[in-house]
Every structure is written in structure tokens, then in C-alpha cells.
Amino acid sequence: MELFRLIIDWLSILAIPMIIFLFIGYGAYKKLPVYEKFVEGAKEGFEVGVKIIPYLVAMLMAIAMFRASGALDMLTYLVSPLTNLIGMKPELLPMALMRPLSGSGSLGVMTDLMKTHGVDSLIGFTASTMFGSTETTFYVLAVYFGAVGVRNTRYAAPAGLLADAAGLITAVLICQLWY
């Protein structure tokens, strides 16, 4: 088990530098102007950033209203009988409900959980695993689809929420096994 953690630690330290060198090496191998392509991509990224600002502001405002109104607490209370079936602690419900909406909102919930219960607690361990194994589905739909002009998201929302549910359930079950 200790060897496994050591290997994972080293892989996580080396992952980003290796990816950067891989892209630069591949670009050089293909004789591409790597720096110029990087600058071009950065310009496009800035333009996309400007396009998504209205969607981002609207999404963040809606999330703030959702949390401040008490709707998150009410939804937590209503959903708790279902989560009890898989053994999810009630303290984790706000994290599970906030994660598909907002990365920063769920990070705030996770931070509060860690301050209250501790980083090495089952709740802290599970919250961080939930954070890493799910996506901010509605944020992605609002911001990224809005930036490229997609109006009909069709199956994206149900597929994203299904993937989030799978990630949340798996996080709870795996953390119960490992903790």
C-alpha cells in the first residue's frame, strides 16, 4: 500500500511537466512553430473568456441566490432519505448538491466540511473524493455551450448528471471501503 502511494505521489509530481514536454516535443517533431501556436491559442482563449463572461456572471448569481435563499438546505433535507440508502453522511449532501452547479461553491462547501470535521476524517476524505470524481455539469453547460452558441443541449444535461451521480455514489462507496 505504501509503495502504491509513493508511485502515485511521483506520478502526480511529474504529470504536468511531462505533458508540457510531450506537447513541445511533438510540435518540434512535426516542425510546427510551437511558440506561435501557443500565442495564437492564448489569443483565442482570451476571446472565449470575453464571450463567456455574461454566462459566468449569470451562473454565479443564480448559485449565490440558491445558497442564500435556503433552497440548498431544503433540497438537502428532501434528498437525504435517498442518500441514506448508500450510506452517505448527511453532512455530505450540500457537497453532492453543489458540485454539479459550481466548482467554487462546492470548494467552499468542502472547505467548511474539512474545517468542521477535519481533513483526515471520513467526511473530509469523501468530500475531496467527490470533488475530484464529479464535474460542474451546469456550469459547463451554461458557460461553454453558451460560448460556442449551442442552444439545444439535448442529452448533455442528463448524461452529465448521470455521470455525476455515478461519481458521487462511487466516491461514497470507495471511501467507506478505504477509510
N, C-alpha and C positions, 0 to 999 in steps of 0.2 A: 504494500500500500504506500509506503514511504517513497519507494523508487518511482512509482506511478506519479506521485505528487511532484517529485523532483523533475521528472521528464516534462510534465505539464508546465511547471514553472519555467523551465528553459525554453520550451516551445513558445510560450506566451511572450517571453522577453525577445525572442528572435523573430517572431512572426512578421511584425510590421517592417523592420529593416529588410528582411528577406523579400517581402512583397515589393518594396520600393526598388531594390536591386534587380529583381526579376523583371519589372516593367522597363527599367532603364536598359538592362541588358538585352531584352527582347527588341526594344526600339533601336538600339545600336546595331543589333544583328540584322534587322530589316532595313538598316540605313535610313531611318526616319529622323527628322530634326526634333529630337526629344524635347528640348527646352522650348522651342517654338510651339510645339503641340501642347505642352503644359500651359503656356501662357494663353493660347487660344482657348483651351478648356477652362482656364480660370476666368477669362472674359465671359464665356458662355454661362459659367456658374454664377457670376455676378448678375448677369441679365435675368437669369431664372430667379435669383434671390429677390430682385426688384419686383418681378411678376407675382411672386408668392406672398409678398408682404400683406396684401389685403386679406387673403385666405388665412394666413397665420394669425393676424390680429383678431379676425372673427372667431377662429377656433379657440384661441386663448381666452377671449372674452366669454365665450359660451362655457368653457370649463370653469372659469372663476365664478360665474353665476351659478353653475351646477353645485360647486362645493359650498359657496356662501349661503345658498338657499336652504341647505339642509337636505336636499334631494339625495345626495350621496349617502347620508346616514339612513334615510328612509329606504332607499334601494338596498342597502346593506342588510337592513332588518328583514326585508321581504325575501331576499335571496338566501339568507342563512340556512333555512331548512334543507335546501338542495346541497349546499356545500358541506353540511354536516355529514351527508351520506359518504363523501370521500375522505372525511376526517380532516377537513381544512379548519384551522383555528379561526374563530370569529374575528380576531384581530387582523387577519389577512384579507378579509373581504374588501375593505376600501382599496387595497393594493390591486386586487384582482379586477375590481370595477373601474379603477382609474387608469390602469395600464393601457387599455385599447384607446383611451381618449387622449392621453398626454404623457410624454416622456418626462417632462419636468414636474408635472403634477404627481406622477407615480414615484418619481425620485424623492419628492417631498414626503409622500406617504411612507416610503421605505425608510427614509432618514428618521422620521418620527418613530417608526417601529423599532429601529435599531437603538435610538436613544432610550426608549422606554424599556425594551426587553433585552437589549444587548446584542452585539454583533454575532457572538458565538451561540446565541440561543436558537432553538428550533424555528422560532418565528423570524428571526433575523436571517437565518440560513435560507429558509423557504422564500422569504420576500426577495432576497437577492437572486435566488434561482428563478423565481417568477419574472423578475425584471429582465434577466438575460435570456429567457426562453420564450418571450412573447414580443409582440410588435405593437406599436401605436397605430392601430388599424385606421381609426377615424381621422387621425392626424394625417396619415399618408394619403387617404382618400381625398381629404379636403385640400391639402396643400399641393401634393404632387400631381394629382389628377387635375386640379384646378389650374396649375401652372402650364400644363400642356393642352388645356381646353377640353378635357374629357368630361362630357356632361352625363352620359349614361354609364354608370359604373358596373351595371349588370350583376355579375356574380362576385365581384371583388369584395364587397362587404360581407356577404355570408361566408365566403371562403376564408377571408381574413379572420373573422370571428370564430370560425370553426378551428382554425389553426391556433388562435389564442387560447381557446378552451382546451385544446389538446396539450398545449404548452403548460397551462396552469395546472391541469389535472396531473400531468406527468411530473411537474415540479413538486407538487404536494406529495405524491406517492414516493418519488425517489428520495426526497428529503426525509420522509418518515423512515425509509429503509436505511439511509446512511447516517442519520443523526443518532 
